[in-house]
Amino acid sequence: MKCLAICQDELVIRMLDEVLLSSFEIEFLVESRPVGRRLHDAGINVSVADPRRTDTYLKADVSPSTCLIVEDNGRRSLKRILSAIRDAGGTLIYVLGVGTAAHPGRADELRAQFPDISYLAMAELFGGPLLTEFSRSLTRARVQQYQRYFSDADRILILLHNDPDPDAIASGLALRTVLRRTKTTTILGAMQGVTRPENLRMLNLLDIHVEPVTAASLGEFTRVAMVDVQPHYFGGLIDRVDLVIDHHPEQPGYSAVFKDIRPDYGSTSTILTEHLRAVDVNISERTATAMLYAIKSDTLFFNRQANRVDLDAFSYLYPLANATLIRKMEGAEITFERLEFVEKAHRSSRLQDQVFCAFLGASPRDDFIPYVADFFLQLENVQWAIIAGVVGDTMVISVRNLGYSRNAGDFVRRYFADLGSAGGHRSMAKAIVPLTAFQNKFGRLHGAEVSEKLQELALQFLHEHAAAEKKKEPARA
């Protein structure tokens, strides 16, 4: 996020730079040339200009999404500075009260003339609260911008990935709530229907409808948004959308009017929770229940790819959700059909150096493959689980690890990105490649031979990483 801080006190500038630099693209504007030179020599991004002039902010390329921090040290020129910022198009304005200027009644005095500003007392806000406040400002600006863009659309499609999971379904429901739309004017759609037992149970219990869509029907919608997926997933079918919200690593090759992609988040529902909170939209019990279940599912109840923001979203949603319905949805996860594939994996498996690999052969659905990977990762002495299966004419490879060993996404990209789609996070990843391309590269392998090849690749990958790490260690005397 771009942040412009208009400050004159050198100590305040250095403190703000220390607190905000890791999270924001921050630049300082000062009036004094000697102060500007000292700060520049200290490596701080600073410019010298008159803060009372509108053209100062026009030259700084201030936009409605720029976060502006204005130091209030009691000088009379503050109101002229705020007027100049507002005339230049600035809207996210924070006045930071310093010392005696931050007295009771100062905020009311300024808001009488500038009702949209936020007044903060510096003594209360350094550290976590300040970062939280500015992060919410960025989210609020993003949401308000796409809300306006979608407001006049007749029909909106919120497109989910094929055979959508709880996170995609819940995120679609949440986005519809953010847009203040109904299921009549804004549908949740997928090119392949929902088939997994727990997801069907979720739809039935929460009365959520995911409509089938085709490539031809995309043109029937005024706006198209994607959640929990990006256009590259559809193999070149879609190269432009209006909005993308996703927690998977960002992919190239498409354009979007708006996007909010946060790969360090454990679920897309966590991002949408922040969007809902940023604009004070009421979250219904149904939506909260769907999102809470999604966060639990995508993070394996915080055992995988989760961080503080996921915990914060979970804590916020928990009192709004229906815990009884969540227990009913979770009860659908184990089925006899899935257990059959667990047995198949066990029969063809290879376990060496805590790496478990198995080939399932032909599978009627691709969801069995990540399910089996998650299952075997729970076994003692297993730190990596790599499961492959054939769905139609495609080889699907699902990778899971405990999160503190080398990146699973790097593994699939290294060996399979040249064949098809491959990517993911540190602890979970997936490759989807044509079966013929897999055979051309690795040979026409059958049964346990596929397991052996996957294990060979994994061990090579991990051993090379271990050797590289060892070289980095300082030499002992």
N, C-alpha and C positions, 0 to 999 in steps of 0.2 A: 504494500500500500504506500502511495506517495504521501509524505507528510512534510509540510512547510511550517517551521517554528519561527515566529517573529519575536525575538528576545533581545534584550540589551545587557542583561546581567551575565557575565562570563561564567560564574559558578552555576547558574541555572542551566545555561547551555551545555556545559560539560556533564551535568547530572542527567539531563534529558538524553544526550547522546549516548551515555553509558546505559541507560535503561531501555531506550527504544531502538537502538541501531540494529540489534539482532533480529527484530521483527518487522521493521518498517524501513522504507527508503526515505530517510529523513535528510532535509536540508535546512540550514539556518539562515535567517535574514537578519542582519544587524545594520545599525546606522553608523557606527564608529569604525573608521578604517583601521586604526591601531588594533582594536579588538578583533576585527576581521582577519588581520595579518597574523596575530597570535594564534587564533583558532585554526587558520589554514595551515600554519606551521606545525600544529599539533595533530594534523591529519583529519580535521573535522570539515565536512562539506558545508561551506559557508559562502554567502555572497553579501556584498555591501550595497545598500540602496535605501531610498527614502520610503519607510513603511506607510506613510500617509498618502502616497500617490497611487491611484488606480492602475496606472500603466506599469508600476512595479510588479503587480500580481499578474497582469496580462503577459508580461515578458516571462514570468515564472511559469506560465502555462497552467495556471490554476483552473481546475474544473470542479463540477459539483461533487465529484468523488474524492477530491483532495482533502485530506485532513489538515486543518489549520489550527495551530496552537499559538495563542497570543498571550504574551506575558503581561500581567497587570501589576505594575509596581507603584500604582498611584498617580502616574503622570496624566496630565490633562489630555494628551494627544490620543489616548486609547480609543475614544469614540470616533475620531477621524480615521484611525487605522481600521476599525471595524467597518466603517462606511465604505472605505476604499476596497476592502476585501469583498464586501457584499456587491458593490458595483461591478467588480471584476468577475462575478459569477460564483464566488465561494459560498458554500452552504454548510459544510461540516466544520463549524467554528467552535473551538474550545478556548475559553479565557481561563488562564492559569493564575490564580491569585497568589501573590508572593508577599510574605511579611505582613506589614500593617495594612496593606491594601485589601487583604482577604478578610475584611471585617463583616460582621452580620449586617445584612441589608445591602451589601455591595452587589450581589447577584441580582436582587430585585431592581436595583437602580439601573443596571445595564439592560436587563430584560424588558424594562419599560420602553426602551427605544429599539432594542434588538431581541425580539421575542424568541428567535430560533437558536440563540447561542446556548452553550452549556458552560456553566461556571464551576470550576474545580479549584479546591484549595490544595496547593502543592504539598503541604505537610501531610495530607491524608492519602495522597495518591501515588507516591513513588513505589515502584516495584510492581507486583502482580496486578493490583487494582487498576493502575494506569494502563497497562498493556491490555487488560480485559476490556476496559472502556473504549479504547481506540479500535480494537479488533471488532467490537460490536458495531462501531461506527462504519467500518468498512463493509461489514455484512449488511447493515441497514441500507447503505447507499446502493449496493449491488441489487438488493431485493427490490427497493423502490423503483430502480431503473427498469428492471425487467417486468415489474408489475404494470408500469405505465405502458410499456411496449406491447404487452399482451392484452391490455384492457379493452381494446376495440375489436378484438378478433371474434369472428362469428363462431368458428369451430376450432378447437385446439386438440392436438394429439399429444399425449404424453407417452412416448414410445419406450417400452421396456425391452430387455434382451430376450432371446428365445427361451422358452420354458422358464419364465421369471421366478426368482427365489423370493423369500420374505423381504429382503432389503429392497429389491426393485419394486415390489408391490407396495410396500409401506411408503417408500419415497415418492412413488407416483401419487398415492393418496394424499400425502403431505403437501406435495407441490400444488395439487388441485386446491387444497385448503389455502395455501399462500396466495394463489391467484384469485381466491374468493369465487370459485366457479362450482357448477354442479356437474353431475355425470351426464347431463343432457348436452351441455355445450363443450365439455372437456372430458374426453374418454381416456381410459388407460388401455393401451393396445400393445399387442405382441404378435410377431409374425409366426410364432409357433405357440400353441396353447400351453396352459399349465397342466402338467401331468404328474408331478411328484406328490405322493400321498399327503405329506404334511402341508404342502402349499395349497392343495385342493381343500384340505380341512380348514386352513386359514381363510380362504375365500368364502367358504360356506358359513363358517362361524361369524365372520365379520361382515357378511353380505357385500363383498367386493366383487365387481365385475371387470374382467380383463377381456377386451374385445379382440377378435382376430382381425389383423390388417394385412394388406399385401403391398408390394412395391407400387402397384398401379393405384391403390387407394390413397397413397400419401398426398397426392395432389388435391384431394378433396378437403384438406384442412388448411385453414388460414395461417396457423402457426404450428410448428412441430418442436417439442422439447424432448430431451432424453434424460433419463435418470438411471444411475448405476451402470451406465454403458456409454460408449463413445462411437461415432459413426464408423470407424475402421472395423468394428466388430462385424458389420454387415457386408464385408467383402467388396467395397467399392459401390455398393448399391445407393448409398447416401453420402454426399460430399458436403452438404450444407444443412445446418439446422439453426433454429432460433435461440435455443438454450441447451446447455449441457451441464448437468450437476452429477459429479462422480467422485468416488474415492480411489479409483484405480489410477495407476500412473498415466500421465497425459501422453496421448499418441498424436502423431502428425498426420497430415494428409486431408484435413477437412477445415471448413470455416464455420464459425458460430458467432452470432451477434453478441451473445452473452455466454460466459462459462464460469463455473466455479468448481475447480478440480483440486482436491486436497488428498494426495496419496498417503499422507501421514495419519489420516483418520481411519478408524476401524470399520466404518460403515457409511454409506451415503445417507442413511437415516439420521446420523449424527449431524451432518451438514444441514439437512432440512430442519432439524430441531433448532439449530441456531438461526436459520432463516425465519422460522415461525416466531421465535422469541424476539428477534430483532425488530419486527414490525408489530409486535403485540397482538398477534392473531390468536383467537381462542382455539385451543386444541380439544377436539371432541374425545370422548372416551374411546370410540372406535379407532380413531387415528392414533391416539397415544398407545393403545394396545398393540396395534400393528407395528408401530415404530419401536416400541420396547422389545417386542418379540424379534424384530429384525436385528436390532443391536446385539441381543443375546446370541442369535443364530450366527451372524457374520463374524463375531469375535469369539465364538465358542465360550460364551459367558466370560469374556475378558482373558481367555487363555491364549488368544491369537490376535496379533495386529491391533491392539487396543492401546489407548493412552488416556491422558487426563480428560480430554474433551469428550471421549466416549463415556467415561464414568460420570461426567457432569451431565450429559444428555440423559443417561439412564436415571440418574437421581432426580432430574427434573420431571421426567415422564412417569416415573413409578407411581406417585400418588394419583395421577390422572388416568392410569390404565386399569384394566380388569384382569387381575391376576388369575382368576379362575379360568377365564378363556385362554390365557397363555398356557396354563397347565394342560388344557384339553388339546391345544394345537401341538404341543411338544410330545404328546402321547402317540402321535402318528408316525414318528420317525423310524421305528424299527418294524420292518415287515418281513415275512418269510422270503419274499422275492429278493430283498436286499441281503438277507442272511445267506441265500444261495450263492450270491456273488462274493461274499466274505469267504465262504468255503472254497470257491474256485480260486480265489487269490491265495489262500493258504496252501492249496495243493501245488500251485506253480511258483511259489515264492522262493526268494533267495534273501538271506540275511547275513551280512558281513560288515564288520566295523560299524555296527549300529545303523546300517542303511538297509531298509526293507524294500524289495522290488518285487512286483508281481504283474502278470499279464492275465487279463480276464477273458481274452478272446472276443467273440462277438457279443455285443450288448445292445438290447433294444432301446435303451435310453442312456444319454451321457451322464445323468446325475448319479448313476451307480458308481462311477469311477471316483469322483471326489469323496463320495460317502465311504467307500472302502479305504481310501487314503486316510481320511480322518479317523476311521476305526482303528487301523493298525498303528497309527502314530501314538495311540494310547498305551501300546504294549511296552512292557519293561524292556530296556536295552534297545529301543528304537528311537533314533533321533531324526531320521529321514524316512519318509514313506513315499515311494514313487510307484504309481499304479497306471497301467496302460490298458486300453481296450479299443475295440473297433466298433464304431457306430456307422452303419452303412458302408461307405467307401472312405471313411476318415479314421485316422488314428488319433485318439484323444489320450493325452498324458497329463495326469494330475500329480502335483508335487506338494508335499507338506513337510515342514520341519518345525523344530521347537522354537525357532526364532532367534536363538543366540549363536547359531552357526551360519555359514555363508549363505548369501542371498539365493533363495529358490528361483526368483525371477531371472537372475543372472544365468543360472543353470539352464533353464529352458531356452532363453534367448541364444545362448552360446551354441547349443546343439541343434535347435529346431527352428530358429527364426528364418533361416534360409529356405525352409521347406513350406512354411505357412504362418499361422498366427501363433505367437509365443510371447508370454510376458506374465508379470505378477509382482507380488511383494516379497519381502524378506522371508516370510514364513509360509507363503502359499503362492502357487503359480500353476499355469496351465498352458499346454501346447495343443493346437488343433491343426493337423497337417494331413494332406491327402495320403492315403495308404500307399499309393504307387510311388510317391515321392520319398516316403519313409523307406520303402523296399529298395529303391534305386540307390539310396545313400548307405543303408546298413545291410542290405541283402534280404533275401526272402526267408525271414526267420519265422519259426513256428513255435507255439507253446512256450515252454520254459526258456527257449533261446532268446525270446524278447526280454524276459526278466533278466537273463544273464547280460545282455547287451546294455540294458538300462543301468544295471549295477556297475558294469565296467565304466560307463560314462560318468556315473556319479562319483565313484571312487577316484577316478582320474581327476575330476573337477575338484574334489575335496583335498586330495593329496597335493595338487599344484598350489592350492590356496595355502595349505599348511606350510609348504616349502617357501612360498613367498613371504609369509608372516615370519618365518624363522630367520630369513635374511634381514628383516627389518630390526630384529633384536640387537641391542648394542653388544659389541664384542666384550667378553669377560677378560679381565686381566689375568 
